[in-house]
Amino acid sequence: MATEKTKILTPIGRLINHALFEKDKYVDSHGNEAKPAYKVEMAFDPDDLKDLEDAIVNDAVAKWGASAEKEYDDGLINSPILDGDVLAKAREAKGKKGDAYAGKLVIRAATHFNADRQDAPGGVYVAGDDGKALDFTQRGTVYRGCMGMALVEINLYEAIGRDGRPGVNLYLMGFQWTGEGERLVSNSAAGAFKPVGRTASDDEGGSSRRRRAG
């Protein structure tokens, strides 16, 4: 009989990226298209993830033996808990902002299954601060930068991939919005448009460029 996997509700953290309502179509740095999935990426104060990390280590020890605790601490078992400072530096090297990651620990969780546990459209279960599911009109409540908690399931896997190490990843079970946060904004079209139906005044500027004839 299959062993029941550990499910844990994270503490409140900041939602950095998400694909909670529609699956994310992702192409990795090698040009490989991954299977679309529902996802979250969240940042936490380092001390807040102690219970999650303890649960991960306990499951690793139960599967691979007592030596797994030291192997995990030594980085010989891949962890789903990422160093935000490392992520921030990697983003900044690409000319992107990394301040949302700096000084934090970051988790990423994903699933192919919707709220009905089907590999289908519809989104994962997303609740408001009252614990009730958000309806379609309330989806705007959840945005990059808001605060929330994720229900995740700990999954251990044998050595695979380029580094040949065993590891742990997190399956996404659901998300709860818990409060407002500073919005994370990307490039915006704001400011690109001007009022229509009137002539631009001198202080609005104009173009000195002229189209070439013919």
C-alpha positions as YAML, in Angstrom:
chain: A
units: angstrom
residues:
- id: 1
  name: MET
  ca: [0.00, 0.00, 0.00]
- id: 2
  name: ALA
  ca: [1.32, 3.44, -0.93]
- id: 3
  name: THR
  ca: [2.54, 5.56, 1.97]
- id: 4
  name: GLU
  ca: [0.50, 8.70, 2.64]
- id: 5
  name: LYS
  ca: [2.52, 11.75, 1.68]
- id: 6
  name: THR
  ca: [3.01, 14.57, 4.15]
- id: 7
  name: LYS
  ca: [0.84, 17.62, 3.59]
- id: 8
  name: ILE
  ca: [1.71, 20.90, 5.27]
- id: 9
  name: LEU
  ca: [0.28, 24.41, 5.25]
- id: 10
  name: THR
  ca: [3.01, 26.99, 4.89]
- id: 11
  name: PRO
  ca: [3.16, 30.06, 7.09]
- id: 12
  name: ILE
  ca: [2.08, 33.35, 5.58]
- id: 13
  name: GLY
  ca: [4.44, 34.45, 2.86]
- id: 14
  name: ARG
  ca: [4.56, 36.77, -0.11]
- id: 15
  name: LEU
  ca: [3.32, 35.52, -3.46]
- id: 16
  name: ILE
  ca: [6.01, 36.29, -6.03]
- id: 17
  name: ASN
  ca: [4.65, 34.48, -9.08]
- id: 18
  name: HIS
  ca: [1.65, 32.28, -9.66]
- id: 19
  name: ALA
  ca: [-0.36, 30.31, -12.17]
- id: 20
  name: LEU
  ca: [-3.24, 29.37, -9.89]
- id: 21
  name: PHE
  ca: [-6.13, 29.78, -12.27]
- id: 22
  name: GLU
  ca: [-4.61, 28.75, -15.59]
- id: 23
  name: LYS
  ca: [-1.68, 26.44, -16.27]
- id: 24
  name: ASP
  ca: [1.65, 28.06, -16.98]
- id: 25
  name: LYS
  ca: [3.28, 27.18, -20.30]
- id: 26
  name: TYR
  ca: [6.98, 27.11, -19.59]
- id: 27
  name: VAL
  ca: [10.08, 26.78, -21.78]
- id: 28
  name: ASP
  ca: [13.31, 26.24, -19.84]
- id: 29
  name: SER
  ca: [16.71, 27.78, -20.54]
- id: 30
  name: HIS
  ca: [17.56, 24.85, -22.82]
- id: 31
  name: GLY
  ca: [14.52, 25.44, -25.00]
- id: 32
  name: ASN
  ca: [12.61, 22.44, -23.70]
- id: 33
  name: GLU
  ca: [8.88, 22.93, -23.33]
- id: 34
  name: ALA
  ca: [7.67, 21.56, -20.00]
- id: 35
  name: LYS
  ca: [4.20, 20.19, -19.43]
- id: 36
  name: PRO
  ca: [1.92, 23.11, -18.43]
- id: 37
  name: ALA
  ca: [1.20, 23.24, -14.71]
- id: 38
  name: TYR
  ca: [-0.44, 25.26, -11.96]
- id: 39
  name: LYS
  ca: [2.28, 26.91, -9.88]
- id: 40
  name: VAL
  ca: [3.21, 29.23, -7.03]
- id: 41
  name: GLU
  ca: [6.47, 30.87, -6.07]
- id: 42
  name: MET
  ca: [6.53, 32.36, -2.57]
- id: 43
  name: ALA
  ca: [9.07, 34.17, -0.39]
- id: 44
  name: PHE
  ca: [9.32, 33.85, 3.39]
- id: 45
  name: ASP
  ca: [11.41, 35.16, 6.25]
- id: 46
  name: PRO
  ca: [14.03, 32.44, 6.84]
- id: 47
  name: ASP
  ca: [12.91, 31.53, 10.36]
- id: 48
  name: ASP
  ca: [9.35, 30.92, 9.17]
- id: 49
  name: LEU
  ca: [10.13, 27.77, 7.17]
- id: 50
  name: LYS
  ca: [11.60, 25.73, 10.04]
- id: 51
  name: ASP
  ca: [8.51, 23.48, 10.36]
- id: 52
  name: LEU
  ca: [8.42, 22.83, 6.62]
- id: 53
  name: GLU
  ca: [12.11, 22.00, 6.48]
- id: 54
  name: ASP
  ca: [11.82, 19.72, 9.54]
- id: 55
  name: ALA
  ca: [8.98, 17.87, 7.82]
- id: 56
  name: ILE
  ca: [11.07, 17.50, 4.66]
- id: 57
  name: VAL
  ca: [14.03, 16.10, 6.61]
- id: 58
  name: ASN
  ca: [11.80, 13.70, 8.57]
- id: 59
  name: ASP
  ca: [10.37, 12.31, 5.34]
- id: 60
  name: ALA
  ca: [13.86, 12.02, 3.82]
- id: 61
  name: VAL
  ca: [15.10, 10.07, 6.86]
- id: 62
  name: ALA
  ca: [12.05, 7.80, 6.73]
- id: 63
  name: LYS
  ca: [12.76, 7.01, 3.07]
- id: 64
  name: TRP
  ca: [16.56, 6.97, 2.86]
- id: 65
  name: GLY
  ca: [17.72, 6.35, 6.42]
- id: 66
  name: ALA
  ca: [19.32, 8.37, 9.21]
- id: 67
  name: SER
  ca: [22.20, 9.53, 7.01]
- id: 68
  name: ALA
  ca: [19.72, 11.52, 4.91]
- id: 69
  name: GLU
  ca: [19.63, 14.34, 7.46]
- id: 70
  name: LYS
  ca: [23.33, 15.09, 7.03]
- id: 71
  name: GLU
  ca: [23.14, 14.54, 3.28]
- id: 72
  name: TYR
  ca: [20.31, 17.08, 3.11]
- id: 73
  name: ASP
  ca: [22.25, 19.59, 5.20]
- id: 74
  name: ASP
  ca: [25.33, 19.06, 3.00]
- id: 75
  name: GLY
  ca: [23.34, 19.71, -0.17]
- id: 76
  name: LEU
  ca: [23.55, 16.11, -1.41]
- id: 77
  name: ILE
  ca: [19.75, 15.96, -1.50]
- id: 78
  name: ASN
  ca: [18.14, 18.69, -3.56]
- id: 79
  name: SER
  ca: [15.84, 20.88, -1.48]
- id: 80
  name: PRO
  ca: [12.71, 22.70, -2.65]
- id: 81
  name: ILE
  ca: [13.68, 25.58, -0.34]
- id: 82
  name: LEU
  ca: [15.80, 28.03, -2.29]
- id: 83
  name: ASP
  ca: [18.17, 30.79, -1.18]
- id: 84
  name: GLY
  ca: [16.55, 34.09, -2.13]
- id: 85
  name: ASP
  ca: [19.89, 35.93, -2.20]
- id: 86
  name: VAL
  ca: [21.15, 33.52, -4.88]
- id: 87
  name: LEU
  ca: [17.97, 34.01, -6.90]
- id: 88
  name: ALA
  ca: [18.22, 37.78, -6.53]
- id: 89
  name: LYS
  ca: [21.79, 37.85, -7.83]
- id: 90
  name: ALA
  ca: [20.88, 35.66, -10.79]
- id: 91
  name: ARG
  ca: [18.04, 37.99, -11.72]
- id: 92
  name: GLU
  ca: [20.14, 41.11, -11.31]
- id: 93
  name: ALA
  ca: [22.78, 39.58, -13.59]
- id: 94
  name: LYS
  ca: [20.08, 39.47, -16.26]
- id: 95
  name: GLY
  ca: [19.07, 43.08, -15.64]
- id: 96
  name: LYS
  ca: [15.96, 42.15, -13.65]
- id: 97
  name: LYS
  ca: [14.92, 43.27, -10.19]
- id: 98
  name: GLY
  ca: [15.74, 40.83, -7.40]
- id: 99
  name: ASP
  ca: [14.70, 42.73, -4.29]
- id: 100
  name: ALA
  ca: [11.59, 40.56, -3.73]
- id: 101
  name: TYR
  ca: [13.92, 37.59, -3.17]
- id: 102
  name: ALA
  ca: [16.77, 39.21, -1.25]
- id: 103
  name: GLY
  ca: [17.07, 38.06, 2.37]
- id: 104
  name: LYS
  ca: [14.28, 35.50, 1.94]
- id: 105
  name: LEU
  ca: [13.82, 31.79, 1.49]
- id: 106
  name: VAL
  ca: [11.76, 30.80, -1.52]
- id: 107
  name: ILE
  ca: [9.61, 27.79, -2.32]
- id: 108
  name: ARG
  ca: [8.12, 26.72, -5.61]
- id: 109
  name: ALA
  ca: [5.24, 24.26, -5.80]
- id: 110
  name: ALA
  ca: [3.41, 22.93, -8.83]
- id: 111
  name: THR
  ca: [0.75, 20.47, -9.92]
- id: 112
  name: HIS
  ca: [-0.96, 19.33, -13.11]
- id: 113
  name: PHE
  ca: [-4.25, 18.81, -11.26]
- id: 114
  name: ASN
  ca: [-7.09, 21.25, -10.70]
- id: 115
  name: ALA
  ca: [-9.28, 21.62, -7.60]
- id: 116
  name: ASP
  ca: [-11.18, 18.46, -8.59]
- id: 117
  name: ARG
  ca: [-7.88, 16.53, -8.80]
- id: 118
  name: GLN
  ca: [-8.18, 16.25, -12.58]
- id: 119
  name: ASP
  ca: [-5.48, 17.06, -15.13]
- id: 120
  name: ALA
  ca: [-7.71, 19.68, -16.68]
- id: 121
  name: PRO
  ca: [-8.53, 23.41, -16.77]
- id: 122
  name: GLY
  ca: [-10.26, 25.13, -13.87]
- id: 123
  name: GLY
  ca: [-7.46, 26.10, -11.52]
- id: 124
  name: VAL
  ca: [-6.40, 24.82, -8.12]
- id: 125
  name: TYR
  ca: [-8.42, 25.51, -4.99]
- id: 126
  name: VAL
  ca: [-7.94, 29.15, -3.99]
- id: 127
  name: ALA
  ca: [-9.55, 30.53, -0.84]
- id: 128
  name: GLY
  ca: [-10.01, 33.99, 0.59]
- id: 129
  name: ASP
  ca: [-9.19, 35.01, 4.14]
- id: 130
  name: ASP
  ca: [-12.55, 33.55, 5.23]
- id: 131
  name: GLY
  ca: [-11.47, 30.10, 4.04]
- id: 132
  name: LYS
  ca: [-14.12, 29.99, 1.31]
- id: 133
  name: ALA
  ca: [-13.26, 29.42, -2.34]
- id: 134
  name: LEU
  ca: [-12.89, 32.54, -4.46]
- id: 135
  name: ASP
  ca: [-15.29, 32.72, -7.36]
- id: 136
  name: PHE
  ca: [-14.38, 33.87, -10.87]
- id: 137
  name: THR
  ca: [-15.09, 37.54, -10.12]
- id: 138
  name: GLN
  ca: [-12.74, 37.51, -7.12]
- id: 139
  name: ARG
  ca: [-9.65, 36.24, -8.91]
- id: 140
  name: GLY
  ca: [-8.18, 39.74, -9.04]
- id: 141
  name: THR
  ca: [-7.77, 39.52, -5.26]
- id: 142
  name: VAL
  ca: [-4.73, 37.32, -5.88]
- id: 143
  name: TYR
  ca: [-1.82, 39.20, -7.40]
- id: 144
  name: ARG
  ca: [1.96, 39.16, -7.45]
- id: 145
  name: GLY
  ca: [3.00, 40.63, -4.11]
- id: 146
  name: CYS
  ca: [-0.05, 39.75, -2.03]
- id: 147
  name: MET
  ca: [0.23, 37.64, 1.12]
- id: 148
  name: GLY
  ca: [-0.96, 34.10, 1.46]
- id: 149
  name: MET
  ca: [-0.39, 30.49, 2.46]
- id: 150
  name: ALA
  ca: [0.02, 27.41, 0.30]
- id: 151
  name: LEU
  ca: [-1.03, 23.86, 1.07]
- id: 152
  name: VAL
  ca: [1.73, 21.62, -0.28]
- id: 153
  name: GLU
  ca: [2.51, 17.93, -0.38]
- id: 154
  name: ILE
  ca: [6.09, 16.73, 0.12]
- id: 155
  name: ASN
  ca: [7.32, 14.48, -2.68]
- id: 156
  name: LEU
  ca: [10.67, 12.66, -2.58]
- id: 157
  name: TYR
  ca: [12.30, 11.42, -5.76]
- id: 158
  name: GLU
  ca: [15.28, 9.22, -6.55]
- id: 159
  name: ALA
  ca: [18.39, 10.53, -8.29]
- id: 160
  name: ILE
  ca: [17.47, 12.01, -11.66]
- id: 161
  name: GLY
  ca: [18.45, 14.96, -13.79]
- id: 162
  name: ARG
  ca: [21.75, 16.51, -14.70]
- id: 163
  name: ASP
  ca: [23.20, 16.53, -11.18]
- id: 164
  name: GLY
  ca: [22.28, 12.91, -10.45]
- id: 165
  name: ARG
  ca: [21.08, 13.68, -6.93]
- id: 166
  name: PRO
  ca: [17.92, 12.58, -5.16]
- id: 167
  name: GLY
  ca: [15.69, 15.36, -3.97]
- id: 168
  name: VAL
  ca: [12.44, 16.77, -2.75]
- id: 169
  name: ASN
  ca: [9.82, 18.83, -4.52]
- id: 170
  name: LEU
  ca: [6.49, 20.26, -3.46]
- id: 171
  name: TYR
  ca: [3.14, 19.45, -5.01]
- id: 172
  name: LEU
  ca: [0.69, 22.34, -4.90]
- id: 173
  name: MET
  ca: [-2.64, 21.44, -3.28]
- id: 174
  name: GLY
  ca: [-4.18, 24.89, -2.82]
- id: 175
  name: PHE
  ca: [-3.63, 28.51, -1.86]
- id: 176
  name: GLN
  ca: [-5.25, 30.94, 0.58]
- id: 177
  name: TRP
  ca: [-5.12, 34.71, 0.20]
- id: 178
  name: THR
  ca: [-4.50, 36.26, 3.61]
- id: 179
  name: GLY
  ca: [-3.95, 39.95, 2.97]
- id: 180
  name: GLU
  ca: [-2.71, 42.78, 0.83]
- id: 181
  name: GLY
  ca: [0.95, 43.30, 0.02]
- id: 182
  name: GLU
  ca: [3.10, 45.58, -2.06]
- id: 183
  name: ARG
  ca: [2.38, 44.77, -5.67]
- id: 184
  name: LEU
  ca: [5.17, 43.45, -7.82]
- id: 185
  name: VAL
  ca: [4.88, 45.17, -11.16]
- id: 186
  name: SER
  ca: [6.48, 44.34, -14.46]
- id: 187
  name: ASN
  ca: [6.76, 46.59, -17.49]
- id: 188
  name: SER
  ca: [3.51, 48.46, -17.82]
- id: 189
  name: ALA
  ca: [1.76, 50.15, -20.71]
- id: 190
  name: ALA
  ca: [0.76, 52.98, -18.38]
- id: 191
  name: GLY
  ca: [1.94, 56.32, -19.68]
- id: 192
  name: ALA
  ca: [2.10, 55.14, -23.28]
- id: 193
  name: PHE
  ca: [-1.31, 56.55, -24.15]
- id: 194
  name: LYS
  ca: [-2.57, 60.15, -24.46]
- id: 195
  name: PRO
  ca: [-6.09, 61.56, -24.44]
- id: 196
  name: VAL
  ca: [-7.72, 61.32, -27.85]
- id: 197
  name: GLY
  ca: [-9.74, 63.91, -29.68]
- id: 198
  name: ARG
  ca: [-7.50, 66.87, -28.94]
- id: 199
  name: THR
  ca: [-4.28, 68.41, -30.19]
- id: 200
  name: ALA
  ca: [-1.19, 67.89, -28.08]
- id: 201
  name: SER
  ca: [-0.20, 71.08, -26.30]
- id: 202
  name: ASP
  ca: [3.35, 72.40, -26.30]
- id: 203
  name: ASP
  ca: [4.08, 71.03, -22.85]
- id: 204
  name: GLU
  ca: [2.99, 67.55, -23.91]
- id: 205
  name: GLY
  ca: [5.77, 67.52, -26.44]
- id: 206
  name: GLY
  ca: [5.74, 66.43, -30.03]
- id: 207
  name: SER
  ca: [7.84, 64.69, -32.58]
- id: 208
  name: SER
  ca: [10.36, 66.50, -34.76]
- id: 209
  name: ARG
  ca: [10.73, 63.41, -36.94]
- id: 210
  name: ARG
  ca: [9.11, 63.65, -40.39]
- id: 211
  name: ARG
  ca: [8.31, 60.78, -42.69]
- id: 212
  name: ARG
  ca: [10.37, 60.64, -45.80]
- id: 213
  name: ALA
  ca: [8.49, 61.39, -48.98]
- id: 214
  name: GLY
  ca: [7.93, 58.67, -51.52]
...
